[in-house]
Structure formats: C-alpha cells, structure tokens
Amino acid sequence: MVKAIVGANWGDEGKGKITDMFADSSDIVIRFQGGANAGHTIINHYGKFALHQLPSGVFHQSVTNV
C-alpha cells in the first residue's frame, strides 16, 4: 500500500512526525522538497534530531530511505 503525506504549505503541520510513525511499518520512505530550508524534528530513544535533508525513516534499520 502506498501512503503519501502531503501538506498545505502552512509551515509546521506535523508531517515529519506522521512520516516517522508510518516509517516503522514501511519498506521505503521518500522525501522530496525543493530545498533544505524546512526541517522536521524527530525525538526517539537516540535523542532529539533536527533533519533537513534526510527522510524521517532514517532511524528505522529495515527501511530504505530516498
């Protein structure tokens, strides 16, 4: 099943948090954006990470991130 998380360009909409939630049960996570100016923060048992270029699935070992 394909899941797409799309925002309405209103800034912090929680897209990174939702993506991280779905990433655990996904095979591939793809992040697309035109630049690195927007980021998303992931808090997990490793700590707190502000990601700008990497997909939210990067902390899940079984996930391929593009």
Secondary structure as GFF3:
##gff-version 3
##sequence-region A 1 66
A	DSSP	alpha_helix	15	23	.	.	.	ID=ss1
A	DSSP	beta_strand	28	29	.	.	.	ID=ss2
A	DSSP	beta_strand	40	44	.	.	.	ID=ss3
A	DSSP	beta_strand	47	51	.	.	.	ID=ss4
A	DSSP	three_ten_helix	56	59	.	.	.	ID=ss5
A	DSSP	beta_strand	64	65	.	.	.	ID=ss6
###
